[in-house]
Amino acid sequence: MKYDETTIPGRYNAARALPAETMGLWLDALVRRVPTREINTVLDMGCGTGRFSASLSDQFGAIVVGADPSQKMLAEARRTVEHPRVKFLIGSAEHLPLNDGTICLIYLSMVYHHIDNLALATNEWYRVLRPGGFLCIRNSTRDLLTSFLYLQFFPSALEFNKDRLPRQRDVIETMQRHGFLFVSHDVIRQRFARNLREYVDKIRQRGLSDLSSLPDNEFEAGVESMRQVVEQEERLEPIAEPIDFFVFNKKAGQAGSAVRRR
Ligand SMILES: C[S@@+](CC[C@H](N)C(=O)[O-])C[C@H]1O[C@@H](n2cnc3c(N)ncnc32)[C@H](O)[C@@H]1O
């Protein structure tokens, strides 16, 4: 999806802000799988508004390059993230303005399903990673779609996601086919909102790309149904969502250039 052709960038942070506790959950998941001391440079691939960039830098004490093809998302990132070790660049996964073997860790959060040419992108990730470097993919998958509460109210978005999201095994097989070693797959249940009312408020912001793709009348109808549920049952417990987290490794001793194994 071309974010510059949407109105998502201005709403993204309000709609998709992660509570501090949730950010902590993701950083814990990362350091459980990746040795912190080996990470000096991080590529936050498809960084968007830079939701993760500063935290990644603080966690590893690393230089973070946030790269994204959307000028508007990057403008939000530059406006909201001020950090001495974080810089933002225009660039897509398929064409990275980075030298071979310069990155210790590539972090992709909710980007995988937006990439048009995965073969090209995977070769680029392999090229810019140093031998022994890590590739971490945080993404929704088709396997867990039915656990997302809001999709019960937007049936076309559910169908749309069935088409565009990868299956868990697609992610693993694609990376292995391109030379990466599989390290781990976890499902992280993250808190998205403190209660149902806050959840509906966030969904109404329409910062999710599947909801942004719906016709306005369908979006409004779904929001109205959600609002009626809130009026009927005051659910006070937090709303959590399961997100997949995959970690891969570029074998130590491999050259920095693109490697394709089929
Ligand atoms: C859902 S946002 C995720 C932003 C950020 N990673 C986060 O978790 O908040 C998806 C981002 O992927 C970017 N994107 C779309 N196509 C891309 C591509 N081919 N290469 C890299 N990023 C891409 C979009 O511009 C957008 O900023």
The ligand as an SDF file (V2000), in Angstrom:
LIG
                    3D

 27 29  0  0  0  0  0  0  0  0999 V2000
    1.5530   -0.4110    9.1790 C   0  0  0  0  0  0  0  0  0  0  0  0
    2.8450    0.6800    8.8140 S   0  0  0  0  0  0  0  0  0  0  0  0
    4.0850    0.1470    9.9800 C   0  0  0  0  0  0  0  0  0  0  0  0
    4.9850    1.2570   10.4290 C   0  0  0  0  0  0  0  0  0  0  0  0
    5.9160    0.8920   11.5840 C   0  0  0  0  0  0  0  0  0  0  0  0
    6.8190   -0.1610   11.2310 N   0  0  0  0  0  0  0  0  0  0  0  0
    5.1090    0.5300   12.8040 C   0  0  0  0  0  0  0  0  0  0  0  0
    5.0600   -0.6190   13.2160 O   0  0  0  0  0  0  0  0  0  0  0  0
    4.4870    1.4400   13.3540 O   0  0  0  0  0  0  0  0  0  0  0  0
    3.4590    0.0570    7.2880 C   0  0  0  0  0  0  0  0  0  0  0  0
    4.6190    0.8530    6.7400 C   0  0  0  0  0  0  0  0  0  0  0  0
    5.2130    0.1010    5.6680 O   0  0  0  0  0  0  0  0  0  0  0  0
    5.6440    1.0240    4.7090 C   0  0  0  0  0  0  0  0  0  0  0  0
    5.8470    0.3290    3.4140 N   0  0  0  0  0  0  0  0  0  0  0  0
    4.9460    0.0940    2.4370 C   0  0  0  0  0  0  0  0  0  0  0  0
    5.5440   -0.5160    1.3920 N   0  0  0  0  0  0  0  0  0  0  0  0
    6.8350   -0.6880    1.7430 C   0  0  0  0  0  0  0  0  0  0  0  0
    7.9830   -1.2450    1.0770 C   0  0  0  0  0  0  0  0  0  0  0  0
    7.8870   -1.7870   -0.1400 N   0  0  0  0  0  0  0  0  0  0  0  0
    9.1710   -1.1980    1.7060 N   0  0  0  0  0  0  0  0  0  0  0  0
    9.2620   -0.6840    2.9610 C   0  0  0  0  0  0  0  0  0  0  0  0
    8.2270   -0.1370    3.6280 N   0  0  0  0  0  0  0  0  0  0  0  0
    7.0350   -0.1500    3.0300 C   0  0  0  0  0  0  0  0  0  0  0  0
    4.5360    2.0540    4.6760 C   0  0  0  0  0  0  0  0  0  0  0  0
    4.9370    3.2580    4.0380 O   0  0  0  0  0  0  0  0  0  0  0  0
    4.2170    2.1930    6.1540 C   0  0  0  0  0  0  0  0  0  0  0  0
    4.9550    3.2180    6.7570 O   0  0  0  0  0  0  0  0  0  0  0  0
  1  2  1  0
  2  3  1  0
  2 10  1  0
  3  4  1  0
  4  5  1  0
  5  6  1  0
  5  7  1  0
  7  8  2  0
  7  9  1  0
 10 11  1  0
 11 12  1  0
 11 26  1  0
 12 13  1  0
 13 14  1  0
 13 24  1  0
 14 15  1  0
 14 23  1  0
 15 16  2  0
 16 17  1  0
 17 18  1  0
 17 23  2  0
 18 19  1  0
 18 20  2  0
 20 21  1  0
 21 22  2  0
 22 23  1  0
 24 25  1  0
 24 26  1  0
 26 27  1  0
M  CHG  2   2   1   9  -1
M  END
$$$$
